[in-house]
Amino acid sequence: MAAYEDILRIGTVVSVHPERHRVRVRFTDKNDMVSDELPVLVPGSLKNKGQCLPDENELVLCAFLPSGEEAGFVVGSFYSEADLPLSADRDEYLLKIPGGGCIAMHRKRHTITLVDYHGSKMLWEGGNITLKSANNIYLNPDGNVPIPSHISAQFD
């Protein structure tokens, strides 16, 4: 029977292969051994699909089957003292990528917020949608569409 330290391991991503959604991982506790390409777990892979790969130098938790080091996968990454969570609010789901793009959903306030790299923002809250553009807002409807009276503009 395999020991737990052979089944669960923490390592550092050394290469990312997005076309196969796999990574290679270095394990310092195993004399800097580098794994074969390991698949990264996702929330769905058939009809509902999710995709989020760890970056090079990111710490990840890997699980290996008792049959050997070739049969394993990346369970995920985790926060540390050096890399803290984006928010301390347990009711907020955040997804942020380098450069400023962010999606935030709050389960108690029932809000969804999208922010782009330029500071433009779209907020769904209380049945309303608020757009704030860093530059211009373009509406491109097909045909002649009048602007209804319930659309308002506010200027900062």
TORKOL-4160 file (C-alpha; in steps of 0.2 Angstrom, whole numbers, padded with zeros to 4 digits, m for minus):
156
<pt num="1" X="0000" Y="0000" Z="0000"/>
<pt num="2" X="0007" Y="0017" Z="m0005"/>
<pt num="3" X="0011" Y="0030" Z="0009"/>
<pt num="4" X="0001" Y="0046" Z="0010"/>
<pt num="5" X="0017" Y="0056" Z="0005"/>
<pt num="6" X="0017" Y="0046" Z="m0011"/>
<pt num="7" X="m0001" Y="0050" Z="m0015"/>
<pt num="8" X="m0003" Y="0068" Z="m0010"/>
<pt num="9" X="0012" Y="0080" Z="m0014"/>
<pt num="10" X="0015" Y="0099" Z="m0015"/>
<pt num="11" X="0025" Y="0105" Z="m0029"/>
<pt num="12" X="0029" Y="0120" Z="m0040"/>
<pt num="13" X="0023" Y="0121" Z="m0058"/>
<pt num="14" X="0038" Y="0121" Z="m0070"/>
<pt num="15" X="0029" Y="0121" Z="m0087"/>
<pt num="16" X="0011" Y="0124" Z="m0093"/>
<pt num="17" X="0003" Y="0115" Z="m0108"/>
<pt num="18" X="m0014" Y="0124" Z="m0112"/>
<pt num="19" X="m0018" Y="0114" Z="m0127"/>
<pt num="20" X="m0020" Y="0098" Z="m0116"/>
<pt num="21" X="m0024" Y="0107" Z="m0100"/>
<pt num="22" X="m0009" Y="0099" Z="m0092"/>
<pt num="23" X="0006" Y="0105" Z="m0082"/>
<pt num="24" X="0023" Y="0098" Z="m0076"/>
<pt num="25" X="0027" Y="0100" Z="m0058"/>
<pt num="26" X="0044" Y="0099" Z="m0048"/>
<pt num="27" X="0044" Y="0091" Z="m0031"/>
<pt num="28" X="0058" Y="0097" Z="m0020"/>
<pt num="29" X="0055" Y="0083" Z="m0007"/>
<pt num="30" X="0058" Y="0071" Z="m0021"/>
<pt num="31" X="0076" Y="0077" Z="m0026"/>
<pt num="32" X="0068" Y="0090" Z="m0038"/>
<pt num="33" X="0060" Y="0076" Z="m0048"/>
<pt num="34" X="0049" Y="0084" Z="m0062"/>
<pt num="35" X="0033" Y="0075" Z="m0066"/>
<pt num="36" X="0026" Y="0069" Z="m0082"/>
<pt num="37" X="0012" Y="0081" Z="m0089"/>
<pt num="38" X="m0002" Y="0080" Z="m0076"/>
<pt num="39" X="m0020" Y="0085" Z="m0080"/>
<pt num="40" X="m0027" Y="0099" Z="m0070"/>
<pt num="41" X="m0044" Y="0096" Z="m0062"/>
<pt num="42" X="m0058" Y="0107" Z="m0069"/>
<pt num="43" X="m0076" Y="0110" Z="m0063"/>
<pt num="44" X="m0083" Y="0102" Z="m0079"/>
<pt num="45" X="m0076" Y="0094" Z="m0095"/>
<pt num="46" X="m0091" Y="0087" Z="m0105"/>
<pt num="47" X="m0105" Y="0099" Z="m0108"/>
<pt num="48" X="m0102" Y="0112" Z="m0094"/>
<pt num="49" X="m0083" Y="0116" Z="m0096"/>
<pt num="50" X="m0072" Y="0126" Z="m0085"/>
<pt num="51" X="m0054" Y="0131" Z="m0088"/>
<pt num="52" X="m0041" Y="0139" Z="m0076"/>
<pt num="53" X="m0023" Y="0133" Z="m0077"/>
<pt num="54" X="m0010" Y="0137" Z="m0064"/>
<pt num="55" X="0005" Y="0148" Z="m0069"/>
<pt num="56" X="0024" Y="0143" Z="m0069"/>
<pt num="57" X="0031" Y="0144" Z="m0051"/>
<pt num="58" X="0014" Y="0142" Z="m0043"/>
<pt num="59" X="0012" Y="0130" Z="m0029"/>
<pt num="60" X="0000" Y="0116" Z="m0032"/>
<pt num="61" X="m0007" Y="0100" Z="m0023"/>
<pt num="62" X="m0005" Y="0084" Z="m0033"/>
<pt num="63" X="m0013" Y="0068" Z="m0031"/>
<pt num="64" X="m0006" Y="0051" Z="m0037"/>
<pt num="65" X="m0015" Y="0035" Z="m0039"/>
<pt num="66" X="m0006" Y="0021" Z="m0029"/>
<pt num="67" X="m0001" Y="0012" Z="m0045"/>
<pt num="68" X="0013" Y="0025" Z="m0047"/>
<pt num="69" X="0020" Y="0042" Z="m0051"/>
<pt num="70" X="0013" Y="0042" Z="m0069"/>
<pt num="71" X="m0005" Y="0041" Z="m0064"/>
<pt num="72" X="m0009" Y="0058" Z="m0056"/>
<pt num="73" X="m0017" Y="0075" Z="m0058"/>
<pt num="74" X="m0016" Y="0092" Z="m0051"/>
<pt num="75" X="m0030" Y="0095" Z="m0038"/>
<pt num="76" X="m0027" Y="0114" Z="m0037"/>
<pt num="77" X="m0017" Y="0128" Z="m0030"/>
<pt num="78" X="m0019" Y="0137" Z="m0013"/>
<pt num="79" X="m0015" Y="0153" Z="m0005"/>
<pt num="80" X="0000" Y="0156" Z="0006"/>
<pt num="81" X="0007" Y="0170" Z="0017"/>
<pt num="82" X="0016" Y="0177" Z="0001"/>
<pt num="83" X="0000" Y="0175" Z="m0010"/>
<pt num="84" X="m0015" Y="0181" Z="0000"/>
<pt num="85" X="m0034" Y="0179" Z="m0005"/>
<pt num="86" X="m0042" Y="0193" Z="m0015"/>
<pt num="87" X="m0055" Y="0196" Z="m0002"/>
<pt num="88" X="m0059" Y="0192" Z="0016"/>
<pt num="89" X="m0078" Y="0191" Z="0012"/>
<pt num="90" X="m0083" Y="0173" Z="0012"/>
<pt num="91" X="m0099" Y="0177" Z="0002"/>
<pt num="92" X="m0089" Y="0184" Z="m0013"/>
<pt num="93" X="m0084" Y="0174" Z="m0028"/>
<pt num="94" X="m0069" Y="0182" Z="m0037"/>
<pt num="95" X="m0060" Y="0178" Z="m0053"/>
<pt num="96" X="m0046" Y="0190" Z="m0057"/>
<pt num="97" X="m0032" Y="0190" Z="m0070"/>
<pt num="98" X="m0017" Y="0200" Z="m0072"/>
<pt num="99" X="m0019" Y="0217" Z="m0080"/>
<pt num="100" X="m0035" Y="0221" Z="m0070"/>
<pt num="101" X="m0049" Y="0211" Z="m0078"/>
<pt num="102" X="m0061" Y="0204" Z="m0064"/>
<pt num="103" X="m0078" Y="0195" Z="m0061"/>
<pt num="104" X="m0086" Y="0197" Z="m0044"/>
<pt num="105" X="m0102" Y="0189" Z="m0038"/>
<pt num="106" X="m0109" Y="0191" Z="m0021"/>
<pt num="107" X="m0121" Y="0178" Z="m0015"/>
<pt num="108" X="m0129" Y="0189" Z="m0001"/>
<pt num="109" X="m0130" Y="0205" Z="m0010"/>
<pt num="110" X="m0135" Y="0196" Z="m0026"/>
<pt num="111" X="m0123" Y="0207" Z="m0037"/>
<pt num="112" X="m0112" Y="0203" Z="m0052"/>
<pt num="113" X="m0098" Y="0215" Z="m0057"/>
<pt num="114" X="m0087" Y="0214" Z="m0072"/>
<pt num="115" X="m0072" Y="0226" Z="m0073"/>
<pt num="116" X="m0061" Y="0227" Z="m0088"/>
<pt num="117" X="m0042" Y="0232" Z="m0090"/>
<pt num="118" X="m0047" Y="0250" Z="m0093"/>
<pt num="119" X="m0058" Y="0253" Z="m0078"/>
<pt num="120" X="m0074" Y="0251" Z="m0087"/>
<pt num="121" X="m0087" Y="0242" Z="m0076"/>
<pt num="122" X="m0104" Y="0233" Z="m0078"/>
<pt num="123" X="m0114" Y="0230" Z="m0062"/>
<pt num="124" X="m0130" Y="0220" Z="m0060"/>
<pt num="125" X="m0139" Y="0224" Z="m0044"/>
<pt num="126" X="m0157" Y="0224" Z="m0038"/>
<pt num="127" X="m0164" Y="0221" Z="m0056"/>
<pt num="128" X="m0154" Y="0236" Z="m0063"/>
<pt num="129" X="m0139" Y="0236" Z="m0074"/>
<pt num="130" X="m0126" Y="0250" Z="m0072"/>
<pt num="131" X="m0113" Y="0253" Z="m0085"/>
<pt num="132" X="m0098" Y="0264" Z="m0082"/>
<pt num="133" X="m0086" Y="0266" Z="m0096"/>
<pt num="134" X="m0068" Y="0272" Z="m0096"/>
<pt num="135" X="m0071" Y="0279" Z="m0114"/>
<pt num="136" X="m0087" Y="0277" Z="m0124"/>
<pt num="137" X="m0103" Y="0266" Z="m0124"/>
<pt num="138" X="m0109" Y="0260" Z="m0141"/>
<pt num="139" X="m0126" Y="0253" Z="m0143"/>
<pt num="140" X="m0127" Y="0244" Z="m0160"/>
<pt num="141" X="m0145" Y="0237" Z="m0162"/>
<pt num="142" X="m0151" Y="0230" Z="m0179"/>
<pt num="143" X="m0163" Y="0242" Z="m0187"/>
<pt num="144" X="m0172" Y="0258" Z="m0180"/>
<pt num="145" X="m0173" Y="0255" Z="m0161"/>
<pt num="146" X="m0179" Y="0270" Z="m0150"/>
<pt num="147" X="m0171" Y="0273" Z="m0133"/>
<pt num="148" X="m0185" Y="0269" Z="m0120"/>
<pt num="149" X="m0188" Y="0282" Z="m0107"/>
<pt num="150" X="m0182" Y="0270" Z="m0093"/>
<pt num="151" X="m0164" Y="0272" Z="m0099"/>
<pt num="152" X="m0156" Y="0286" Z="m0090"/>
<pt num="153" X="m0139" Y="0294" Z="m0091"/>
<pt num="154" X="m0129" Y="0301" Z="m0076"/>
<pt num="155" X="m0113" Y="0311" Z="m0078"/>
<pt num="156" X="m0099" Y="0311" Z="m0065"/>
